[in-house]
Amino acid sequence: MATLNLDHLTKLPVDPDFLAAYRAHDLVVADGRPVVWLAAMAKQKLELMPGSDMILPLCALCAELSVPIALVGSSDDALAGAAAALKEKVAGLRISYTHAPPYGFDPAGKQADAIFDDLTASGAGLCFIALGAPKQELFAARGRERAPTVGFASIGAGLDFLSGHQVRAPKIMRILALEWLWRALQSPMRMVPRYAKCFAILPGLMMQALRER
């Protein structure tokens, strides 16, 4: 599962490997309201499904089916906190594997191969990936071949939210489609340039959506 947002739409046209990884996914959901709005302009109905909001429902389904999960990405502390939070919130959930790759991790390298081997050996049926784009999507696409018994869901900062290492925007800001502003205020050096690129491509995307009506 990939979670489409404007940041991804800035990368997909210029990164052929990222595009190929996206095309290898079985499921792509609308992670940002602008994606939903653009679809509406093109007369295509989409429902907003942020990756962070899908973690608990997917975990509940795995617990019901007795399918262990795995957590890959973020940091050791964040993974420990996220694992504790998930076990508290989802009765019967089994977490069979956690791993926080080091800085500079290559999703196509030997370290990734070792993780895929460990995932397969762990018996996990679903792996939540929190590596950021495009690494998490590249990792998931490669996992289809290297660990075919495991499903992969890219969730960005979802594990950091669960562990408390990042604070998600208040619900009212999410309802008003202002989560981007909250994240920009929390981490301006990293997020402001990203959102500037996102806003820059909006006019072209809007024209494309109108043409597709």
DRENFIKE-843433 format. One record per residue: residue in one letter; y negated, z negated, x negated of N, C-alpha, C, O, CB in turn. Coordinates in steps of 0.1 Angstrom, whole numbers. Glycine has a CB too. Layout:
marfi / n.y / n.z / n.x / ca.y / ca.z / ca.x / c.y / c.z / c.x / o.y / o.z / o.x / cb.y / cb.z / cb.x
A / Y / Z / X / Y / Z / X / Y / Z / X / Y / Z / X / Y / Z / X
...
***
This chain:
marfi / n.y / n.z / n.x / ca.y / ca.z / ca.x / c.y / c.z / c.x / o.y / o.z / o.x / cb.y / cb.z / cb.x
M / 12 / 0 / -8 / 0 / 0 / 0 / -12 / 0 / -9 / -14 / -8 / -18 / 0 / -12 / 9
A / -21 / 10 / -6 / -34 / 10 / -13 / -45 / 7 / -3 / -44 / 9 / 9 / -37 / 24 / -19
T / -56 / 1 / -8 / -67 / -3 / 1 / -80 / 5 / -2 / -87 / 2 / -12 / -70 / -19 / 0
L / -83 / 15 / 6 / -94 / 24 / 3 / -107 / 18 / 6 / -110 / 13 / 17 / -92 / 37 / 11
N / -116 / 19 / -3 / -130 / 15 / -1 / -139 / 24 / -9 / -135 / 34 / -15 / -133 / 0 / -6
L / -152 / 22 / -8 / -162 / 31 / -14 / -161 / 32 / -29 / -162 / 42 / -35 / -176 / 27 / -10
D / -157 / 21 / -35 / -156 / 20 / -50 / -144 / 30 / -54 / -146 / 37 / -64 / -152 / 6 / -55
H / -134 / 30 / -46 / -123 / 39 / -49 / -127 / 54 / -47 / -123 / 63 / -54 / -111 / 36 / -40
L / -136 / 56 / -37 / -140 / 70 / -34 / -150 / 75 / -45 / -151 / 87 / -46 / -147 / 70 / -21
T / -155 / 66 / -53 / -163 / 71 / -64 / -154 / 75 / -76 / -158 / 83 / -84 / -173 / 60 / -69
K / -142 / 69 / -77 / -133 / 71 / -88 / -123 / 83 / -85 / -120 / 91 / -94 / -125 / 59 / -91
L / -119 / 84 / -73 / -109 / 94 / -69 / -112 / 109 / -73 / -104 / 116 / -78 / -106 / 94 / -55
P / -125 / 113 / -71 / -128 / 127 / -75 / -128 / 130 / -90 / -128 / 142 / -94 / -141 / 131 / -69
V / -130 / 120 / -98 / -132 / 122 / -112 / -120 / 117 / -121 / -120 / 118 / -133 / -144 / 115 / -117
D / -110 / 111 / -114 / -99 / 105 / -121 / -86 / 110 / -116 / -81 / 105 / -106 / -99 / 89 / -120
P / -80 / 121 / -122 / -68 / 127 / -116 / -56 / 118 / -116 / -48 / 119 / -107 / -65 / 140 / -124
D / -55 / 109 / -125 / -44 / 100 / -125 / -45 / 90 / -114 / -35 / 87 / -107 / -43 / 92 / -139
F / -57 / 85 / -111 / -59 / 76 / -100 / -56 / 84 / -87 / -50 / 78 / -78 / -74 / 71 / -100
L / -60 / 96 / -85 / -57 / 104 / -73 / -42 / 106 / -72 / -37 / 105 / -60 / -64 / 118 / -74
A / -35 / 109 / -82 / -21 / 111 / -81 / -14 / 98 / -77 / -4 / 98 / -69 / -15 / 116 / -95
A / -19 / 87 / -82 / -13 / 74 / -79 / -15 / 71 / -64 / -6 / 66 / -57 / -19 / 62 / -87
Y / -27 / 74 / -59 / -30 / 72 / -45 / -21 / 81 / -36 / -15 / 76 / -26 / -45 / 76 / -41
R / -18 / 93 / -40 / -10 / 102 / -33 / 5 / 97 / -33 / 13 / 102 / -24 / -11 / 116 / -38
A / 8 / 89 / -42 / 22 / 84 / -43 / 24 / 72 / -33 / 36 / 68 / -32 / 25 / 80 / -57
H / 14 / 67 / -27 / 15 / 55 / -18 / 20 / 60 / -5 / 16 / 71 / 0 / 2 / 48 / -17
D / 28 / 52 / 2 / 32 / 54 / 15 / 22 / 50 / 26 / 21 / 56 / 36 / 45 / 47 / 18
L / 14 / 41 / 22 / 4 / 35 / 32 / -9 / 33 / 25 / -10 / 27 / 14 / 9 / 22 / 38
V / -20 / 38 / 31 / -34 / 36 / 27 / -42 / 31 / 38 / -42 / 37 / 49 / -40 / 49 / 21
V / -48 / 19 / 37 / -55 / 13 / 47 / -70 / 13 / 44 / -74 / 14 / 33 / -50 / -2 / 50
A / -78 / 11 / 55 / -93 / 11 / 53 / -97 / -3 / 49 / -97 / -12 / 57 / -100 / 16 / 66
D / -101 / -5 / 37 / -105 / -18 / 32 / -119 / -21 / 33 / -123 / -33 / 32 / -101 / -19 / 17
G / -128 / -11 / 36 / -142 / -14 / 38 / -147 / -7 / 51 / -143 / 3 / 55 / -149 / -8 / 26
R / -158 / -14 / 56 / -163 / -9 / 69 / -169 / 5 / 67 / -168 / 14 / 76 / -174 / -18 / 74
P / -175 / 9 / 56 / -181 / 22 / 54 / -170 / 33 / 56 / -172 / 44 / 61 / -187 / 24 / 41
V / -157 / 30 / 52 / -146 / 39 / 54 / -144 / 41 / 69 / -141 / 52 / 73 / -134 / 34 / 46
V / -144 / 30 / 76 / -142 / 31 / 91 / -153 / 39 / 97 / -151 / 47 / 106 / -141 / 17 / 97
W / -166 / 36 / 93 / -177 / 43 / 99 / -177 / 58 / 96 / -179 / 66 / 104 / -190 / 37 / 94
L / -173 / 62 / 83 / -172 / 76 / 80 / -161 / 83 / 88 / -163 / 94 / 92 / -169 / 77 / 65
A / -150 / 76 / 90 / -139 / 81 / 98 / -144 / 84 / 113 / -141 / 94 / 119 / -127 / 72 / 98
A / -152 / 74 / 118 / -157 / 76 / 131 / -167 / 88 / 132 / -167 / 95 / 142 / -165 / 63 / 136
M / -175 / 90 / 122 / -184 / 102 / 121 / -175 / 115 / 122 / -180 / 125 / 127 / -193 / 101 / 109
A / -163 / 114 / 116 / -155 / 126 / 116 / -146 / 126 / 128 / -136 / 134 / 129 / -146 / 126 / 103
K / -148 / 117 / 138 / -140 / 116 / 150 / -126 / 112 / 147 / -117 / 118 / 154 / -141 / 129 / 158
Q / -124 / 104 / 138 / -111 / 99 / 134 / -111 / 83 / 136 / -120 / 77 / 130 / -106 / 103 / 120
K / -102 / 78 / 144 / -103 / 63 / 146 / -95 / 56 / 136 / -83 / 59 / 133 / -97 / 60 / 160
L / -101 / 47 / 129 / -95 / 38 / 119 / -98 / 23 / 123 / -108 / 20 / 128 / -100 / 41 / 105
E / -89 / 15 / 119 / -91 / 0 / 121 / -93 / -6 / 107 / -86 / -2 / 97 / -79 / -6 / 128
L / -103 / -15 / 106 / -105 / -21 / 93 / -93 / -31 / 90 / -90 / -39 / 98 / -119 / -29 / 94
M / -88 / -29 / 78 / -77 / -37 / 74 / -79 / -42 / 59 / -72 / -36 / 50 / -63 / -30 / 75
P / -88 / -51 / 56 / -89 / -56 / 42 / -76 / -61 / 36 / -69 / -68 / 43 / -100 / -66 / 42
G / -74 / -57 / 24 / -62 / -62 / 17 / -61 / -77 / 17 / -50 / -82 / 18 / -62 / -57 / 3
S / -72 / -84 / 15 / -71 / -99 / 15 / -66 / -104 / 28 / -60 / -115 / 29 / -85 / -104 / 12
D / -70 / -97 / 39 / -65 / -102 / 53 / -51 / -99 / 55 / -45 / -105 / 65 / -74 / -96 / 63
M / -45 / -91 / 47 / -31 / -87 / 50 / -21 / -95 / 43 / -9 / -94 / 45 / -29 / -72 / 47
I / -25 / -103 / 33 / -16 / -111 / 25 / -8 / -121 / 34 / 5 / -121 / 33 / -24 / -119 / 14
L / -14 / -129 / 42 / -7 / -139 / 49 / 2 / -133 / 60 / 14 / -137 / 61 / -17 / -148 / 56
P / -2 / -122 / 67 / 8 / -116 / 77 / 20 / -110 / 70 / 31 / -111 / 75 / 0 / -105 / 85
L / 17 / -104 / 58 / 29 / -98 / 51 / 38 / -109 / 46 / 50 / -107 / 46 / 23 / -89 / 39
C / 32 / -120 / 41 / 40 / -131 / 36 / 48 / -137 / 48 / 60 / -141 / 46 / 31 / -141 / 29
A / 42 / -138 / 59 / 49 / -144 / 71 / 61 / -135 / 75 / 72 / -140 / 78 / 40 / -145 / 83
L / 59 / -122 / 74 / 70 / -112 / 77 / 81 / -114 / 66 / 93 / -114 / 70 / 65 / -98 / 77
C / 77 / -115 / 54 / 87 / -117 / 43 / 95 / -130 / 45 / 107 / -130 / 43 / 81 / -117 / 29
A / 88 / -141 / 49 / 95 / -153 / 51 / 105 / -152 / 63 / 116 / -158 / 62 / 85 / -165 / 54
E / 101 / -145 / 73 / 109 / -143 / 85 / 122 / -136 / 81 / 133 / -138 / 87 / 101 / -136 / 96
L / 120 / -126 / 72 / 132 / -117 / 69 / 139 / -123 / 56 / 148 / -116 / 52 / 127 / -103 / 66
S / 135 / -134 / 51 / 141 / -140 / 39 / 140 / -131 / 27 / 149 / -130 / 19 / 155 / -144 / 42
V / 128 / -124 / 26 / 125 / -115 / 15 / 116 / -122 / 5 / 105 / -126 / 8 / 119 / -102 / 20
P / 120 / -125 / -8 / 112 / -131 / -17 / 100 / -122 / -21 / 101 / -110 / -21 / 120 / -135 / -30
I / 89 / -128 / -25 / 77 / -120 / -30 / 74 / -123 / -44 / 80 / -133 / -50 / 65 / -123 / -21
A / 66 / -115 / -50 / 61 / -116 / -64 / 46 / -115 / -64 / 40 / -108 / -56 / 68 / -106 / -73
L / 40 / -121 / -74 / 25 / -120 / -76 / 23 / -116 / -90 / 27 / -122 / -100 / 18 / -134 / -73
V / 15 / -105 / -92 / 12 / -99 / -105 / -3 / -97 / -106 / -8 / -90 / -97 / 21 / -86 / -108
G / -9 / -102 / -117 / -23 / -99 / -119 / -31 / -112 / -121 / -25 / -123 / -123 / -29 / -91 / -107
S / -44 / -111 / -120 / -54 / -122 / -121 / -51 / -130 / -133 / -50 / -125 / -144 / -53 / -130 / -108
S / -50 / -143 / -132 / -48 / -152 / -143 / -37 / -162 / -140 / -33 / -164 / -128 / -61 / -160 / -147
D / -32 / -169 / -150 / -21 / -179 / -147 / -25 / -190 / -138 / -18 / -193 / -129 / -16 / -185 / -161
D / -38 / -195 / -140 / -43 / -205 / -131 / -44 / -200 / -116 / -41 / -207 / -107 / -56 / -210 / -136
A / -50 / -188 / -115 / -51 / -182 / -102 / -38 / -180 / -95 / -37 / -182 / -83 / -59 / -169 / -103
L / -28 / -175 / -102 / -15 / -173 / -97 / -9 / -186 / -92 / -3 / -186 / -81 / -6 / -166 / -107
A / -10 / -196 / -100 / -4 / -209 / -96 / -11 / -214 / -84 / -4 / -220 / -75 / -6 / -219 / -108
G / -24 / -213 / -83 / -31 / -218 / -71 / -28 / -209 / -59 / -26 / -215 / -48 / -46 / -217 / -73
A / -27 / -196 / -61 / -24 / -187 / -49 / -10 / -190 / -44 / -7 / -190 / -32 / -25 / -173 / -54
A / 0 / -192 / -54 / 14 / -195 / -50 / 14 / -208 / -42 / 21 / -209 / -32 / 23 / -196 / -62
A / 7 / -218 / -46 / 7 / -231 / -39 / 1 / -229 / -25 / 6 / -235 / -15 / -1 / -242 / -47
A / -10 / -222 / -24 / -16 / -220 / -11 / -7 / -212 / -2 / -7 / -215 / 10 / -30 / -212 / -13
L / 0 / -202 / -7 / 8 / -194 / 2 / 20 / -202 / 7 / 24 / -201 / 19 / 13 / -181 / -6
K / 26 / -210 / -2 / 37 / -218 / 3 / 33 / -229 / 13 / 41 / -232 / 22 / 44 / -225 / -9
E / 21 / -233 / 12 / 15 / -243 / 21 / 13 / -236 / 35 / 15 / -242 / 45 / 3 / -249 / 16
K / 8 / -224 / 34 / 4 / -217 / 47 / 16 / -210 / 54 / 15 / -208 / 66 / -7 / -207 / 44
V / 26 / -206 / 46 / 37 / -198 / 52 / 50 / -206 / 49 / 55 / -206 / 38 / 37 / -184 / 45
A / 55 / -212 / 60 / 67 / -219 / 59 / 79 / -210 / 55 / 81 / -199 / 61 / 70 / -227 / 72
G / 87 / -215 / 46 / 99 / -207 / 42 / 97 / -196 / 32 / 106 / -189 / 29 / 105 / -202 / 54
L / 85 / -194 / 28 / 82 / -183 / 18 / 88 / -186 / 5 / 86 / -197 / 0 / 67 / -181 / 17
R / 94 / -176 / -1 / 100 / -177 / -15 / 92 / -168 / -24 / 91 / -156 / -22 / 115 / -174 / -15
I / 88 / -174 / -35 / 80 / -166 / -45 / 89 / -166 / -58 / 91 / -176 / -64 / 66 / -173 / -49
S / 95 / -155 / -60 / 105 / -154 / -71 / 100 / -150 / -85 / 107 / -151 / -95 / 116 / -144 / -67
Y / 87 / -146 / -85 / 82 / -141 / -98 / 67 / -141 / -98 / 61 / -137 / -88 / 88 / -127 / -101
T / 61 / -146 / -108 / 46 / -145 / -110 / 44 / -141 / -125 / 51 / -145 / -134 / 39 / -158 / -107
H / 33 / -133 / -127 / 30 / -129 / -140 / 15 / -124 / -141 / 11 / -116 / -132 / 39 / -117 / -145
A / 8 / -129 / -150 / -6 / -125 / -153 / -6 / -117 / -166 / -6 / -123 / -177 / -15 / -138 / -153
P / -7 / -104 / -165 / -8 / -96 / -177 / -20 / -99 / -186 / -30 / -104 / -180 / -8 / -81 / -174
P / -19 / -97 / -199 / -31 / -100 / -207 / -42 / -90 / -206 / -40 / -79 / -200 / -26 / -100 / -222
Y / -53 / -93 / -211 / -65 / -84 / -211 / -61 / -71 / -218 / -55 / -71 / -229 / -77 / -91 / -218
G / -65 / -60 / -212 / -62 / -47 / -218 / -49 / -42 / -214 / -44 / -32 / -220 / -63 / -48 / -233
F / -43 / -48 / -204 / -29 / -44 / -199 / -29 / -29 / -195 / -38 / -24 / -188 / -25 / -53 / -187
D / -19 / -22 / -200 / -17 / -8 / -197 / -6 / -7 / -186 / 5 / -9 / -189 / -13 / 0 / -209
P / -10 / -2 / -174 / 0 / -1 / -163 / 11 / 10 / -166 / 21 / 10 / -158 / -7 / 2 / -150
A / 9 / 18 / -176 / 19 / 28 / -180 / 26 / 25 / -193 / 33 / 33 / -199 / 12 / 41 / -180
G / 24 / 12 / -198 / 29 / 9 / -211 / 42 / 1 / -211 / 48 / -1 / -200 / 19 / 1 / -219
K / 46 / -4 / -223 / 59 / -11 / -224 / 58 / -25 / -217 / 68 / -29 / -211 / 62 / -13 / -239
Q / 46 / -31 / -217 / 45 / -44 / -210 / 47 / -42 / -195 / 54 / -50 / -188 / 31 / -50 / -212
A / 43 / -31 / -189 / 45 / -28 / -175 / 60 / -26 / -173 / 65 / -30 / -163 / 37 / -15 / -171
D / 67 / -19 / -182 / 81 / -16 / -180 / 89 / -30 / -180 / 98 / -31 / -172 / 86 / -8 / -192
A / 84 / -39 / -188 / 91 / -52 / -189 / 89 / -60 / -176 / 98 / -66 / -171 / 86 / -60 / -201
I / 77 / -58 / -170 / 74 / -65 / -157 / 83 / -59 / -146 / 88 / -66 / -138 / 59 / -63 / -154
F / 84 / -46 / -146 / 92 / -39 / -136 / 107 / -44 / -137 / 114 / -46 / -127 / 92 / -24 / -138
D / 112 / -45 / -149 / 125 / -50 / -151 / 127 / -65 / -146 / 137 / -68 / -139 / 129 / -50 / -166
D / 117 / -73 / -149 / 117 / -87 / -144 / 116 / -87 / -129 / 122 / -96 / -123 / 106 / -95 / -151
L / 108 / -79 / -123 / 106 / -78 / -109 / 120 / -75 / -102 / 124 / -82 / -92 / 96 / -68 / -104
T / 126 / -65 / -107 / 139 / -61 / -102 / 149 / -73 / -103 / 157 / -75 / -94 / 145 / -49 / -109
A / 150 / -79 / -114 / 159 / -90 / -117 / 156 / -102 / -108 / 165 / -110 / -105 / 159 / -94 / -131
S / 143 / -104 / -104 / 139 / -116 / -96 / 144 / -115 / -82 / 144 / -125 / -75 / 124 / -117 / -97
G / 147 / -103 / -77 / 151 / -101 / -63 / 139 / -100 / -54 / 141 / -100 / -42 / 159 / -112 / -59
A / 127 / -99 / -59 / 115 / -98 / -50 / 116 / -85 / -42 / 120 / -74 / -48 / 102 / -99 / -58
G / 112 / -86 / -30 / 112 / -74 / -21 / 98 / -68 / -20 / 96 / -56 / -17 / 117 / -77 / -8
L / 88 / -77 / -22 / 74 / -72 / -21 / 66 / -79 / -32 / 67 / -91 / -34 / 68 / -76 / -7
C / 58 / -71 / -39 / 49 / -76 / -50 / 35 / -73 / -47 / 31 / -62 / -44 / 53 / -69 / -63
F / 27 / -84 / -47 / 13 / -83 / -45 / 6 / -81 / -59 / 9 / -89 / -68 / 7 / -96 / -38
I / -2 / -71 / -60 / -8 / -67 / -73 / -23 / -70 / -72 / -30 / -65 / -63 / -5 / -53 / -77
A / -28 / -78 / -82 / -42 / -81 / -83 / -48 / -77 / -96 / -51 / -86 / -104 / -45 / -96 / -79
L / -48 / -64 / -99 / -52 / -60 / -112 / -66 / -52 / -112 / -71 / -49 / -122 / -42 / -51 / -118
G / -71 / -50 / -100 / -83 / -42 / -99 / -80 / -27 / -100 / -69 / -23 / -105 / -93 / -45 / -109
A / -89 / -19 / -94 / -87 / -4 / -94 / -92 / 2 / -107 / -103 / -3 / -112 / -94 / 3 / -82
P / -85 / 12 / -113 / -74 / 19 / -108 / -60 / 13 / -113 / -50 / 18 / -110 / -74 / 33 / -112
K / -61 / 2 / -121 / -48 / -3 / -127 / -38 / -7 / -117 / -26 / -3 / -118 / -51 / -15 / -136
Q / -42 / -13 / -106 / -32 / -18 / -96 / -25 / -6 / -89 / -13 / -7 / -86 / -38 / -28 / -86
E / -33 / 4 / -86 / -27 / 16 / -79 / -18 / 24 / -89 / -7 / 29 / -85 / -38 / 25 / -74
L / -22 / 25 / -101 / -13 / 31 / -111 / 0 / 24 / -113 / 10 / 30 / -115 / -21 / 33 / -125
F / -2 / 10 / -114 / 10 / 2 / -116 / 20 / 3 / -104 / 32 / 5 / -105 / 6 / -13 / -117
A / 14 / 3 / -92 / 22 / 4 / -79 / 29 / 18 / -79 / 41 / 19 / -75 / 14 / 3 / -67
A / 22 / 29 / -82 / 28 / 42 / -82 / 40 / 43 / -92 / 50 / 49 / -89 / 17 / 53 / -84
R / 38 / 37 / -103 / 48 / 38 / -114 / 60 / 29 / -110 / 72 / 32 / -113 / 43 / 34 / -127
G / 57 / 18 / -102 / 68 / 10 / -98 / 78 / 16 / -89 / 89 / 11 / -87 / 62 / -2 / -92
R / 73 / 26 / -82 / 82 / 33 / -72 / 95 / 39 / -80 / 106 / 39 / -74 / 75 / 45 / -65
E / 92 / 43 / -92 / 103 / 48 / -100 / 110 / 37 / -109 / 122 / 37 / -110 / 98 / 59 / -110
R / 102 / 28 / -114 / 108 / 18 / -123 / 114 / 6 / -116 / 123 / 0 / -122 / 97 / 13 / -133
A / 109 / 3 / -104 / 115 / -8 / -96 / 116 / -4 / -82 / 108 / -9 / -73 / 106 / -21 / -98
P / 125 / 5 / -79 / 125 / 11 / -65 / 130 / 2 / -54 / 128 / 5 / -42 / 135 / 23 / -65
T / 135 / -10 / -58 / 139 / -20 / -47 / 127 / -29 / -43 / 129 / -37 / -34 / 150 / -28 / -52
V / 116 / -27 / -50 / 104 / -35 / -47 / 93 / -27 / -41 / 90 / -16 / -45 / 99 / -42 / -60
G / 87 / -33 / -30 / 75 / -27 / -25 / 62 / -33 / -31 / 63 / -44 / -37 / 74 / -29 / -9
F / 51 / -25 / -32 / 39 / -30 / -39 / 27 / -29 / -29 / 25 / -19 / -22 / 37 / -21 / -51
A / 19 / -39 / -30 / 7 / -40 / -22 / -5 / -44 / -31 / -4 / -55 / -37 / 8 / -50 / -10
S / -14 / -35 / -32 / -26 / -38 / -40 / -36 / -46 / -32 / -40 / -41 / -21 / -32 / -25 / -46
I / -41 / -57 / -38 / -49 / -66 / -30 / -62 / -70 / -37 / -69 / -79 / -32 / -42 / -78 / -25
G / -65 / -64 / -48 / -77 / -68 / -55 / -79 / -82 / -58 / -71 / -89 / -65 / -89 / -63 / -47
A / -90 / -88 / -52 / -93 / -102 / -55 / -86 / -112 / -45 / -90 / -124 / -45 / -108 / -104 / -53
G / -77 / -107 / -38 / -70 / -115 / -27 / -64 / -128 / -33 / -65 / -138 / -26 / -60 / -107 / -21
L / -58 / -127 / -44 / -51 / -139 / -50 / -62 / -149 / -55 / -60 / -161 / -54 / -42 / -136 / -61
D / -73 / -144 / -60 / -84 / -153 / -65 / -90 / -160 / -53 / -94 / -172 / -54 / -95 / -145 / -72
F / -91 / -153 / -41 / -96 / -160 / -29 / -87 / -171 / -25 / -92 / -182 / -21 / -98 / -150 / -18
L / -74 / -168 / -25 / -64 / -178 / -21 / -64 / -191 / -30 / -63 / -202 / -25 / -50 / -172 / -20
S / -66 / -188 / -43 / -66 / -199 / -52 / -79 / -207 / -53 / -79 / -218 / -59 / -62 / -194 / -66
G / -90 / -201 / -48 / -103 / -207 / -49 / -110 / -203 / -61 / -121 / -209 / -64 / -101 / -222 / -48
H / -105 / -194 / -69 / -112 / -190 / -82 / -123 / -181 / -78 / -133 / -179 / -86 / -102 / -183 / -91
Q / -123 / -175 / -67 / -135 / -168 / -61 / -136 / -172 / -47 / -127 / -175 / -40 / -133 / -152 / -62
V / -149 / -173 / -43 / -152 / -177 / -29 / -155 / -164 / -21 / -164 / -157 / -24 / -164 / -187 / -28
R / -147 / -162 / -10 / -150 / -151 / -2 / -162 / -153 / 7 / -166 / -164 / 10 / -137 / -148 / 7
A / -168 / -142 / 11 / -180 / -143 / 19 / -177 / -150 / 32 / -166 / -149 / 38 / -185 / -129 / 22
P / -187 / -158 / 37 / -185 / -164 / 50 / -182 / -154 / 61 / -185 / -143 / 60 / -198 / -172 / 54
K / -175 / -159 / 71 / -170 / -150 / 82 / -181 / -142 / 89 / -180 / -131 / 92 / -162 / -158 / 92
I / -193 / -149 / 90 / -204 / -142 / 97 / -209 / -130 / 89 / -213 / -120 / 95 / -216 / -152 / 99
M / -209 / -132 / 76 / -213 / -120 / 67 / -203 / -109 / 68 / -206 / -97 / 67 / -215 / -125 / 53
R / -190 / -113 / 69 / -180 / -102 / 70 / -181 / -95 / 84 / -180 / -83 / 84 / -166 / -108 / 69
I / -184 / -102 / 94 / -186 / -96 / 107 / -198 / -87 / 107 / -198 / -76 / 113 / -188 / -107 / 118
L / -209 / -90 / 100 / -221 / -82 / 99 / -220 / -72 / 88 / -230 / -65 / 85 / -233 / -91 / 96
A / -208 / -70 / 82 / -206 / -60 / 72 / -215 / -63 / 59 / -220 / -53 / 53 / -208 / -46 / 77
L / -216 / -75 / 56 / -225 / -79 / 44 / -216 / -86 / 33 / -222 / -92 / 25 / -236 / -89 / 49
E / -203 / -84 / 33 / -195 / -90 / 23 / -199 / -84 / 9 / -198 / -91 / -1 / -180 / -87 / 26
W / -203 / -71 / 9 / -207 / -65 / -4 / -219 / -72 / -10 / -220 / -74 / -22 / -211 / -50 / -1
L / -229 / -77 / -1 / -240 / -84 / -6 / -236 / -98 / -11 / -242 / -102 / -22 / -250 / -86 / 6
W / -227 / -104 / -5 / -222 / -117 / -10 / -216 / -116 / -24 / -219 / -123 / -33 / -212 / -123 / 0
R / -208 / -105 / -25 / -201 / -103 / -38 / -211 / -99 / -49 / -210 / -103 / -61 / -190 / -93 / -37
A / -221 / -92 / -45 / -232 / -88 / -55 / -240 / -100 / -59 / -243 / -101 / -71 / -241 / -78 / -48
L / -242 / -109 / -50 / -250 / -122 / -54 / -241 / -131 / -63 / -246 / -138 / -71 / -254 / -129 / -42
Q / -228 / -131 / -60 / -219 / -139 / -68 / -217 / -134 / -82 / -216 / -142 / -92 / -205 / -140 / -61
S / -217 / -121 / -84 / -214 / -115 / -97 / -223 / -103 / -99 / -218 / -91 / -99 / -199 / -111 / -99
P / -236 / -104 / -101 / -245 / -93 / -101 / -243 / -83 / -112 / -244 / -71 / -111 / -259 / -98 / -101
M / -240 / -88 / -124 / -238 / -79 / -136 / -227 / -70 / -134 / -227 / -58 / -138 / -236 / -88 / -148
R / -216 / -74 / -127 / -205 / -66 / -125 / -205 / -57 / -112 / -202 / -46 / -112 / -192 / -74 / -125
M / -211 / -64 / -102 / -210 / -57 / -89 / -222 / -48 / -85 / -220 / -38 / -78 / -209 / -68 / -78
V / -234 / -51 / -90 / -245 / -43 / -86 / -244 / -29 / -91 / -247 / -20 / -83 / -258 / -49 / -92
P / -240 / -26 / -104 / -238 / -12 / -108 / -227 / -5 / -100 / -228 / 6 / -96 / -234 / -12 / -123
R / -217 / -13 / -96 / -206 / -7 / -88 / -211 / -3 / -74 / -208 / 8 / -70 / -194 / -17 / -86
Y / -219 / -12 / -68 / -224 / -8 / -55 / -235 / 3 / -55 / -236 / 10 / -46 / -230 / -21 / -48
A / -242 / 3 / -66 / -252 / 14 / -68 / -245 / 28 / -67 / -250 / 37 / -61 / -260 / 12 / -81
K / -233 / 29 / -74 / -226 / 41 / -74 / -220 / 44 / -60 / -220 / 55 / -55 / -214 / 40 / -84
C / -216 / 33 / -53 / -211 / 35 / -39 / -222 / 40 / -30 / -220 / 50 / -22 / -206 / 22 / -34
F / -234 / 35 / -31 / -245 / 39 / -22 / -249 / 54 / -25 / -253 / 61 / -17 / -257 / 30 / -23
A / -248 / 57 / -38 / -252 / 71 / -42 / -243 / 82 / -36 / -248 / 93 / -34 / -251 / 72 / -57
I / -230 / 79 / -34 / -221 / 89 / -28 / -221 / 89 / -13 / -216 / 98 / -7 / -207 / 87 / -33
L / -228 / 79 / -7 / -227 / 79 / 8 / -233 / 91 / 15 / -226 / 96 / 24 / -235 / 66 / 13
P / -245 / 96 / 11 / -250 / 108 / 18 / -241 / 120 / 18 / -239 / 126 / 28 / -263 / 112 / 12
G / -234 / 122 / 7 / -225 / 133 / 6 / -213 / 131 / 14 / -208 / 140 / 21 / -221 / 136 / -9
L / -208 / 119 / 15 / -196 / 116 / 23 / -200 / 117 / 38 / -191 / 121 / 46 / -191 / 102 / 20
M / -212 / 113 / 41 / -216 / 114 / 55 / -217 / 129 / 60 / -213 / 132 / 71 / -230 / 107 / 58
M / -222 / 137 / 51 / -223 / 151 / 54 / -209 / 157 / 56 / -206 / 165 / 64 / -231 / 159 / 43
Q / -200 / 153 / 47 / -186 / 158 / 48 / -179 / 153 / 60 / -172 / 161 / 67 / -178 / 153 / 35
A / -182 / 141 / 64 / -176 / 136 / 77 / -181 / 143 / 89 / -174 / 146 / 98 / -179 / 121 / 78
L / -194 / 147 / 89 / -200 / 154 / 100 / -194 / 168 / 101 / -192 / 174 / 112 / -215 / 155 / 99
R / -192 / 174 / 89 / -186 / 188 / 89 / -172 / 188 / 95 / -167 / 197 / 101 / -186 / 193 / 75
E / -165 / 176 / 93 / -151 / 175 / 97 / -149 / 172 / 112 / -138 / 171 / 117 / -143 / 165 / 89
R / -161 / 170 / 119 / -160 / 167 / 133 / -154 / 179 / 140 / -153 / 178 / 153 / -174 / 163 / 139
***
